[in-house]
Amino acid sequence: MSTQQIIFMVLSFIALVSALGVVLSKNPVTSVLCLIVTFFTIAGHYIMLNAQFLAVVHIIVYSGAIMVLFLYVMMLMNMNADLEPQKRNWLKYAGAISGGALLVVLVAALRDASMPGLTSQATEVGLIKNLGQILFKQYVVPFEVSSILFLSAMVGAVVIGKKD
Amino acid sequence: MPVQYYIFLSIALFCIGVMGVLMRRNAIIIFMCVELMLNAVNLLMVAFSKMWADAGKIDAGGAQLFVFFIMVVAAAEVAVGLAIITMVYRNTHSVDINILNRLKN
């Protein structure tokens, strides 16, 4: 087994365990911390796939900004484990069974697909020079539209969150 | 290393997210599971980008740019969604989504 595969296995194991921790933990703050661990392992996968700039942006945006927002809202609401009512257990089982069935169907559909292997050689695609050129040559209009989307989301958040 | 490994990892992460959305009653945790699903798709897109870059395509970075746009949409969604959840909490003192039944009438 090559070094690449060992790193992949370790990162995937941590990612899956902490993703299950997000779903299964009773305390919401534990869920947030597990999600941060998952995001860091996904950033590790990005680095292994030669998407270095994307990995840095992922850590800054998700683990830095979005998770802090979640944690802040959670502490604002002073949540703890007994806030969530635990009645109606059959709904939980139904959710778990449906999610597991989706997993089985997707794995069965893609098990026999033949895909080329990934080489371990480094590519230049994920560097900021190439990404910037693609972004500002081919995707200028979506870039500007997304900035408008961001602005409207900010205004919407302020308007919704206003007190009265 | 076959690209199937990454496909199966993303499928597993996506299904864990689906499971969380269906199982949990807490609105904030449902939001976090949506983030998990978005990240599973992002990981898949980066893996395919690497696959095309290995095959010698010069525009393989397009897939990584779509990851950027997904991140933008996710950030906007989190900002608005958490504002809505905060407003609901201020009015009802609960983030249980069963309480949103009252939206029916």
Interface residues (C-beta under 8 A of the other chain):
Chain A: S2 Q4 Q5 F8 S12 A15 L16 A19 L20 V22 V23 P28 S31 V32 L35 T38 F39 I42 H45 Y46 L49 N50 A51 L54 V57 H58 V61 Y62 A65 I66 L69 F70 V73 M74 L76 M77 M79 L83 E84 P85 L91 K92 A94 G95 A96 S98 G99 G100 L102 L103 L106 V107 L110 A113 M115 P116 G117 L118 T119 S120 Q121 T123 V125 G126 N130 L131 I134 L135 Q138 Y139 P142 S146 L149 F150 A153 M154 G156 A157 V158 I160 G161 K163
Chain B: M1 P2 V3 Q4 Y5 Y6 I7 F8 L9 I11 A12 L13 F14 C15 I16 G17 V18 M19 G20 V21 L22 M23 R24 R25 N26 I28 I29 F31 M32 C33 E35 L36 N39 N42 L43 V46 A47 S49 K50 M51 A53 D54 A55 D59 A60 G61 G62 Q64 L65 V67 F68 F69 M71 V72 V73 A74 A75 A76 E77 V78 A79 V80 L82 A83 I84 I85 T86 M87 Y89 R90 S94 V95 D96 N98
